């Protein structure tokens, strides 16, 4: 048997501002943007070179969903972005005004820093030790 996680739903305020952030600020690819109704779209983004798992940008449709924007995990790091060149990506993200809440440091597993997306969700940027 083989299984894998295909998509992770990320609640957003607005499709277009989220697409802009993920494609322009984080340099992700827009995989799909399909209109499903007047208010709903199927929007997938993924890091360059990634094929296993995409973010499904899901526009908040209810008041309860709107309350979750930017804090889907109660303040914990939510997503983990692995890279093959930490310092290249870190510098590019700084140049694009990405806010890092924890500066780069070394851990047993590699180099890591914590950054916020446009809504305040926390991410780890990680390069694993070889």
C-alpha positions in Angstrom: 0.0 0.0 0.0 1.2 3.5 -0.8 -0.3 6.7 0.5 0.8 10.4 0.7 -0.6 13.7 1.8 -1.5 15.6 -1.4 -2.7 19.0 0.0 -2.8 21.0 3.2 -5.6 23.5 3.5 -4.5 27.0 4.5 -7.3 29.4 5.4 -6.8 32.8 3.7 -8.6 36.2 3.6 -8.4 36.6 -0.2 -7.3 34.3 -3.0 -5.5 36.9 -5.0 -3.4 38.4 -2.2 -2.5 34.9 -1.0 -1.5 33.8 -4.5 0.6 37.0 -4.8 2.4 36.4 -1.5 3.2 32.7 -2.2 4.2 33.2 -5.8 6.0 36.5 -5.5 7.3 36.6 -2.0 8.1 32.9 -1.4 8.7 32.1 -5.1 6.2 29.2 -5.1 4.6 27.9 -8.2 0.9 28.4 -8.9 -0.2 24.8 -9.7 -3.9 25.4 -10.2 -6.5 28.2 -10.0 -9.9 26.9 -10.9 -13.2 28.8 -10.3 -15.7 26.5 -8.6 -18.5 29.1 -8.0 -18.9 32.8 -7.6 -17.2 32.7 -4.2 -15.0 29.6 -4.3 -11.9 28.6 -6.1 -9.5 25.6 -6.1 -6.1 27.2 -5.7 -3.0 25.1 -5.2 0.6 26.5 -4.7 3.8 24.6 -4.0 7.5 25.3 -3.6 9.6 25.1 -6.7 10.6 21.6 -7.5 8.0 20.1 -5.1 5.5 17.6 -6.4 4.2 15.6 -3.4 2.3 18.1 -1.4 0.6 21.4 -2.2 -1.0 24.1 -0.2 -4.7 24.5 -0.9 -5.5 28.2 -0.4 -9.0 28.2 1.1 -10.8 31.5 1.4 -12.5 31.8 4.8 -16.3 31.4 4.2 -17.6 31.7 7.7 -16.9 33.9 10.8 -15.3 30.9 12.6 -13.0 30.3 9.6 -12.1 34.0 9.5 -11.0 33.7 13.2 -8.5 31.0 12.2 -6.7 33.1 9.5 -3.1 33.4 10.6 -3.4 31.2 13.7 -4.4 27.7 12.5 -2.1 26.1 15.1 -2.6 28.2 18.2 0.7 30.0 17.7 2.9 27.0 17.0 5.0 26.6 13.9 2.5 25.4 11.3 4.5 24.5 8.2 8.1 23.4 7.5 9.8 24.5 4.3 12.9 22.5 3.5 15.6 23.9 1.3 18.8 22.7 -0.3 20.5 26.1 0.3 19.4 27.8 3.5 21.5 31.0 3.1 20.4 31.6 -0.5 16.7 31.3 0.5 17.1 33.2 3.7 18.7 36.2 1.9 16.1 36.1 -0.8 13.3 36.1 1.7 14.9 39.0 3.6 15.2 40.9 0.3 11.4 40.4 -0.2 10.7 41.7 3.3 9.7 38.3 4.9 9.5 38.8 8.7 11.7 36.3 10.6 10.6 35.8 14.2 13.5 33.6 15.1 16.9 34.3 13.5 18.9 31.5 11.8 20.6 29.1 14.2 22.1 25.6 14.2 20.2 22.6 15.6 21.3 18.9 15.7 19.3 18.4 12.5 20.4 21.5 10.5 20.1 25.2 10.1 16.7 26.7 10.9 14.9 30.0 11.2 11.2 30.9 11.8 9.3 33.2 9.5 5.7 34.5 9.2 3.5 34.3 6.1 1.3 37.2 5.1 -1.3 36.3 7.8 1.1 35.5 10.6 1.2 31.7 10.3 4.6 30.5 11.5 6.9 28.5 9.2 10.3 26.9 9.7 12.9 27.3 7.0 15.2 24.4 7.3 18.3 23.0 5.6 19.0 19.5 7.0 22.5 18.5 7.8 24.0 16.2 5.3 
